[in-house]
Amino acid sequence: MTLLRRAVFLDRDGVLNEVVFRAGKPESPRTVEEMELVPDIQAVARLSQAGLLVFIITNQPDISRGRITMDAMNGMMTRIRDAVPIDDYRICLHDDGDDCACRKPKPGMILDLAHCWHIDLPESFVIGDMWRDMDAARAAGCTAILIKREYNDDAVPEIAVGSLAAAVDAVLEAVTA
């Protein structure tokens, strides 16, 4: 019997790096130079130190829309992984119209990582900044933690916090309770 482990699934844009506003809407950065890591990104290391697996799950439809290259995407992921310990990640390159299983709010990326890494989903967490992240968390059976931003009033989490560091605190409090 395989021992199941706890994990934290992190959205990328708005969680690990700042969103870029275009025409008043929050969007993903399109170049490594445009990507600004959030000031409290180092808080992620505390998750690994507590023995949790740490994953990134990110929708990146700008790939299929031709707005960003895979080289730029890989450069951004490398920059994050150089900054903090990340065990693995999944990127959905599809757009809404593709109706794939991996694009949040569907839980495909979470379920894939859970299968590969033997994750106990009811004992795991998703930290995000959009309703899609919260819905994917619930669909996978994880606890949904929302980082409140000025653009996400439509998201319904189980826990709402003001920063990545506060989200990490909420996870660590829950796993030690």
Order of alpha helices (4+ residues) and beta strands (2+ residues): beta-beta-beta-alpha-beta-alpha-beta-alpha-beta-alpha-beta-beta-alpha
